[in-house]
């Protein structure tokens, strides 16, 4: 059963979800891909493995079966392993609801907000060499401490991604949206919203691991973010969070 490869934290998270009156977004790393060599820097050409494809579909089916939610929307990094993860999760979800051919549109986010490390970069010519030299974990640690040239302030970078998720959040009461991205994006966001200044291997999101997020409030900058990560429910005022950028 492919679901045994799912990070255990994801099943535990389902018990912490809000009631069906509150729509949620699953902001997730893609499923299991081919192994990368080097410092954790995965090329854009690495594809999902057979097990990764099975896992994505089974997880999509399990979500619908066990939450009574409906996939309402999906956004994805344009990298193929992310698009495939999204499509397979939707395929699994549609299998549960009896839809033979899924009609969900996967919105490909081309402006870089979900691509590593594009969502945080202002000048790739300045930032790129550090990404190659420091490796994924080193680069993200430098980023969260605002210690890299050519990068957005970490809070600014994270707010941009959160606003994207807010604007594509499901609208119906039992709605579920999917946002499929990469480990570096999730690791950075989790560190910054949690107030951490150091990311370790243990903090790093596994493949097909993600956080459930939702918002309270009708205006993004005045809303409260809530998220579930590894068995813990957390919350953050977006306006208070944004003010930290100028401190």
Buried (B, 14 or more C-beta within 10 A) or exposed (E): EBBEBBBEBBBEBEEEBBEBEBBBBBBBBBBBBEEEEEBBBBEEEBEBBEEBBBBBBBBBBBBBEEBEBBBBBBBBBBBBBBBBBBBBBBBBBBBBEEBEEBEBEBBBBEEBBBBBBBBBBEEBEEBEEBBEEBBBBBBBBBBBEBEBEBBBBBBBBBBBBBBBBBEBBBEEEBBBBBBBBBBBBBBBBBBBBBEBEEBEEEBBBBBBBBBBBBBEBEEBEEBBBBBBBBEEEBEBBBBEBBEEBEE
